[in-house]
Amino acid sequence: MVKETYMTNADSKVKITQVRSIIKCKQYQKDTIHALGLGRPNYAAVHTLNPQIQGMINVVKHLVKVESI
């Protein structure tokens, strides 16, 4: 398993794109997707990277694609 690390500057931003559906996912994963501002495949949101967002990304890493901006 490869652990991805992202720059953790105060100004680092990430673009999170949902690539898979949340059908048949556990409820806590669905809640995390909604908390990230996503909801359907190909929806994207830009967030400032902090420990809370990084934890959310780790929970749903199989459903999203993350790009540094």
DOKEMAR-994478 format. One record per atom (N, C-alpha, C): atom name; x, y, z. Coordinates in steps of 0.05 Angstrom, whole numbers, m for minus. Example, Ala and Ser with C-alpha at 12.3 -4.5 7.8 and 13.67 -1.06 7.14 Angstrom:
<sites>
site	X	Y	Z
N	264	m114	156
CA	246	m90	156
C	264	m66	156
N	257	m45	142
CA	273	m21	143
C	258	1	157
</sites>
This chain:
<sites>
site	X	Y	Z
N	17	m23	0
CA	0	0	0
C	18	25	0
N	13	42	m19
CA	29	67	m21
C	14	89	m8
N	27	102	11
CA	15	125	25
C	21	150	10
N	1	164	1
CA	5	189	m13
C	8	212	7
N	28	229	2
CA	31	252	19
C	28	277	2
N	17	297	13
CA	13	322	m1
C	27	344	14
N	33	365	m1
CA	46	387	12
C	28	398	34
N	39	405	56
CA	23	414	79
C	29	443	86
N	35	459	65
CA	38	488	70
C	12	500	80
N	14	524	91
CA	m11	537	99
C	m28	544	75
N	m16	547	52
CA	m31	555	28
C	m37	532	9
N	m30	508	15
CA	m33	486	m4
C	m63	479	m6
N	m71	477	m31
CA	m99	470	m37
C	m99	444	m53
N	m121	430	m50
CA	m125	405	m65
C	m152	405	m79
N	m153	394	m103
CA	m178	390	m117
C	m186	361	m113
N	m209	357	m102
CA	m219	330	m97
C	m242	325	m117
N	m240	304	m133
CA	m260	297	m152
C	m271	269	m146
N	m297	267	m144
CA	m309	241	m139
C	m309	225	m165
N	m298	200	m165
CA	m297	184	m189
C	m314	159	m188
N	m324	152	m165
CA	m341	129	m162
C	m367	136	m147
N	m387	121	m152
CA	m413	125	m138
C	m412	116	m109
N	m430	128	m93
CA	m431	120	m65
C	m452	99	m60
N	m464	88	m81
CA	m484	67	m78
C	m469	42	m66
N	m482	30	m47
CA	m471	6	m33
C	m446	13	m16
N	m442	38	m9
CA	m421	45	10
C	m433	47	38
N	m415	46	57
CA	m424	49	85
C	m433	77	90
N	m451	81	110
CA	m462	107	115
C	m441	128	122
N	m421	120	138
CA	m400	140	145
C	m384	149	121
N	m382	132	100
CA	m368	141	76
C	m386	160	60
N	m412	155	59
CA	m431	173	46
C	m431	201	60
N	m431	200	86
CA	m430	225	101
C	m404	241	96
N	m382	227	93
CA	m356	240	88
C	m356	253	60
N	m367	239	41
CA	m369	250	13
C	m386	276	14
N	m408	276	28
CA	m425	300	29
C	m411	322	45
N	m395	315	65
CA	m381	335	81
C	m359	348	64
N	m348	333	44
CA	m328	345	26
C	m340	362	4
N	m367	363	3
CA	m380	379	m17
C	m384	364	m44
N	m383	338	m43
CA	m387	322	m67
C	m414	308	m65
N	m420	291	m83
CA	m446	277	m81
C	m451	259	m105
N	m440	266	m128
CA	m444	249	m152
C	m417	247	m166
N	m413	225	m181
CA	m388	223	m196
C	m383	247	m214
N	m358	255	m216
CA	m348	277	m232
C	m354	304	m218
N	m364	305	m194
CA	m366	330	m179
C	m338	335	m167
N	m331	360	m165
CA	m305	368	m155
C	m308	390	m134
N	m289	391	m116
CA	m288	412	m96
C	m259	418	m90
N	m254	444	m83
CA	m227	452	m76
C	m227	459	m47
N	m207	447	m32
CA	m205	452	m4
C	m176	459	3
N	m173	474	24
CA	m146	478	36
C	m139	453	51
N	m115	443	46
CA	m107	418	59
C	m99	423	88
N	m113	409	106
CA	m108	409	134
C	m112	381	145
N	m106	375	170
CA	m108	348	179
C	m137	337	178
N	m157	354	181
CA	m185	344	179
C	m191	335	151
N	m185	351	131
CA	m190	344	103
C	m174	320	95
N	m149	318	104
CA	m132	295	98
C	m144	270	109
N	m155	271	133
CA	m169	248	145
C	m193	239	129
N	m209	259	120
CA	m232	253	104
C	m224	239	78
N	m203	249	65
CA	m193	238	41
C	m185	209	45
N	m172	203	68
CA	m164	175	74
C	m188	157	77
N	m210	167	87
CA	m234	150	91
C	m246	142	64
N	m245	160	44
CA	m259	154	19
C	m239	154	m5
N	m214	146	1
CA	m194	147	m20
C	m200	129	m44
N	m217	109	m41
CA	m224	91	m63
C	m246	103	m80
N	m258	125	m71
CA	m280	138	m86
C	m272	164	m99
N	m249	175	m92
CA	m242	202	m101
C	m214	202	m114
N	m209	223	m129
CA	m183	229	m141
C	m174	256	m130
N	m149	258	m120
CA	m139	282	m108
C	m116	293	m124
N	m117	319	m130
CA	m96	333	m145
C	m87	357	m129
N	m62	362	m128
CA	m51	386	m116
C	m55	410	m135
N	m62	433	m124
CA	m65	457	m140
C	m43	476	m133
</sites>
